[in-house]
Amino acid sequence: MSYPHTYLFHGEHKTIVISGPHIQVLDSNSGELLRSTVSLDGILQAGPVRCAAVDHEYIHLATVGDDKQLKVWAIDSLDLLSERELPKRPTQISFMRSGQTIVVADKFGDVFSYPLTPETTRAPTPTAEFDTLASHENLSGGTLILGHTSLLTAFLLTPDDETYIITADRDEHIRTSCFPHGYMIESFCLGHKKFVSAIHIPPDPTAHHVLVSGGGDPVLKVWEWRAGRQLYDIAIEETVRPFIVVRRARRKRGYDSDGERKPPTRRWLARERRRQAKAATPSKEEAEATPTSDVEELGEEEEEEEEAEIAVESGDEVDDDVVKDATLATPSGEPEPEEPPAPVLVVQKIETLNIGGRLVLAFSAVGATALFWFAFPADVPEGMLIVHAHDFGRPIVTFAPISESKDCVWVSLDANWTGEGQSSDVTSHVRLLRLTLDSANEISISPPLLSTLNGASVIPANEGEISVLQLYEALTSLPKNIDATHNPMIRDPPPDFEVAKAKGNRNAKAVGKMRTRIALLERSVRDEPPAKKVKEGGTEEIGDVMDES
């Protein structure tokens, strides 16, 4: 096994490749491996690189790993120039065109800007005052630009003069704000029904007024971003979904989407106390000589049912055996066959190519084996646009257009992935694809850079190091577990047939608990205080008339 190339930055003279925690610099023309961090100490302790960005001149590289250290590297020598700790885990980092400012978005919905070189004149202190508009304290010298109330998934600076910053979050919002004065909001692009995970403005000057966005919706949306006006949709689901081979992973029980343990609930603590008491129960001879313990002991079946009930309440996934016994059983007692999880659509990346003077948008989806593209702008009637696909047989990790060729794309694959009908033999980590308006061809004559990407730059790794990369974590963390059409303020009690269905799955004690909860819920709805109305004279009256009987 070996690390996949999670980031590819292809420049005219140098190419930067990031594989897990390691950084490598290659010559774009000869393919020679110039620099590498494989032999540096402390690289593995920092964890894999989660975010990376290169300035426009290919002078500096910025990276952030699991240690939340924002590191700035000199690309020529691969020397570490500076590092500072970020307050929260970032979701994206980017350089301004000047190369002297780094913009960082984090999981708490804030965007900060940092100077390329950290200020060393004043050391931060824990008691220093911080911006009250920020969701958290920043002791690394960052300047707050703006904030969202949800996890920020993507942002970009407008390509014309960087006077605006466009941000997208997990709650379907796209906002255009002035930069660096983010409190001045220019417009909103509202229309997504699911999370937004990728936004893109074509670099062509004729298309600088257009924004393309995608995420969990079955379409890409095209906007006139400054006015917040939607132009049209591009249907992609029917084309993309057949190529999604990676399914949503089961979240580890007791952990959130970031891999951090959740705080224990009261019911979980009570269950642990019962287990400890049961483990400390004396032997049969000792039990006959001592008074009976007042700790309630549950049977194995009841423990499994309560364990499933606690997991469902806390939003955790339940173990397979518990689900089979407490949830998936039919009224007749026979377990239902478990269906594989449905594929989840997450648009990963959107880029622009120029093919024969025509703009072409290419995009990828998390866990999909194909690269997709279509001519842009869409000059055909809605619903008639054809989205093309080229299947590589293995999930795409990332892709990067080659600026000087305009119609070629580097595509990095997850060579370690083994699915149905796939062998474990690693064929190649990177492919070179040439696109036309309606077809694609893999370049068979291997250029020197492609040979190095599939040879000298491949770094061995074990299974544990590969799993830490969390290549498909977005399939679990971005989709929400609630229906957007449900109003959580409407407290409708469960229908009676749910109780009847539960009788066939649970014992009498579990059904009794469910009936008690339904009764309490109905009582709380019935006993809510009536709303008050104000008469014309200014006095208050009760809105509902009480029953005199």
Phi, psi and omega in degrees: 000158181207160180293134169284158177278105185276338176224137174229120175240108185258115177252175182295324183247329183229150176236129179256129180239129177244124181232104184063237178272356190259147179241136178225142179245126182240153172282124186293335183267310183271342183078006182292138176280109186273311184221154179204149177260011183299323184269359181281145179280148175083000182290316183293328181294334180284347181082174181294153178287122181266325180224145180208151178206150179237140178287169187293334181268001182056046176257319183236149175236132177246134181223155173221131178249197180293341179278001178062023178269119175279109184250138178246125183245146170275120187293322183299314184254348185057036173274142177279113184275321181199162173206144178213149183274132177274149183290327181224163181293129181279157173252338179196146173228154182203150175268146166286165184298328179292338182079004183256358181224138178247129179255132186231131172251141183236176185285351176268006175089008181259151174239125179241154171245142182231140174291151180302317178255121182296146176285132182245004183283332183227123179277135179291145178239149181297338182267002182293146179289146178231166183297122182290345178278345179280151180281348181203163181283142180235110181259012183256014177082017179281148177254124182291129177262308181196175179213146172247163176267010180221170180299127177279127183258332183198153173206162174204154173263137183300137190286345184288299181221012179056035178270352179229150173237130180251126185237148178228148182227180184286346182261033172071012185261143170232125185236138174251120183233157176290149179235130008268006181270079187292346179289346176267105184268127180274314183195168172237142172250096186249133181166341177290142177260347176230181183303154174252124184242348181210134174227152186203136170246122180302138181289347179295129182303332180287348183240018181293344181271359187251138175238135176246130183228150178205164180187247180263355179285156180284007181224157162268141181250138179248128187236154159266094198295327183290327178269350182069028185253129178279132181269308178191170177252153175237110182290127183232343191299314183298329179279321188279318190303320180298341183264358179279108184256343179266125181264161181298124183284151175287126180292137181297131187296134179085004181235150178272186184292342178270002181083011179260143183291137178283153175294142183291144176272168180295322180291324177295318178296320178296320178296319178296322178296321179294321179295318178296320179294323179292322179292331180269008180295131181292168180293175184297319180294318180291325181295325179291334181268352182241155178297154179293136180290145179273006178281127180289126179255130180259147174290168181299320182294317181293323178297318180295320180293318179292326178297318178294321181295318179295319181295320180295320180296323182273357177083011181276160170283148184254148179302153185301318183291325179291318178299319182297320184279324191252344187236316188266007180281141176277165177305333179281352178097354180271131182291142176279145178295136182282125180274146177294147180298146180290149178295143180250128180271121175225107177293127189264314188204144178231131180223164181245137172238162177237107184246109179061036181080005179248132178288138178228130177263127175246143179212161178231163178234147182296127178080008180261148184266000185241154169259138186242148179202160178202157179289143184221140358284161183286110181254027177241160179302151182302134182092351181258354181289135180260123174262120183269159181217144173234119185270130178259350179086346178225152183299141178276130177272313177198169175213158183213123176292153175262112189297321185284338180264337174070333182239009181246149184224133169277132181235119178265132185245157173273090184289345180275349184288135177232114177245194181296124179081007181255140177271160180276358180289126181283119180272298178202147179272330185227138174239153177247120187241133175252126185256147165241183182296333183223011179207172180213147179223132174281133183285119184278326178283110188282116174289163183302321181296319179296322178297321179290320179297331179260003183229271188295334183269359178281125185250126180296151178207157177263177185297322179295320179292330178288318182294330180294337181296331180052057184298330185243027181298331181296334178296336181259321188278330185277314180295144178269156182262016180236156178274126184295339181278352180274134177266111184292347180280347178269112186262070178282131178291154179298146179293162184296331184292340176294322177293318179297321179294323182293335181299326181280347185253334188235165178278181185296325181294318180294319178295322177298319177298319181294319178297321179296318179296319179295319179297318179294321179294317178297321180294320180295324177291320182289326186267011178296138180296138181292153179290151180258142176242154182252125177287170179296328181283355178101351179275160182260148175222155180285136185288327182256138179276128181284148179285121184289338179286000000 
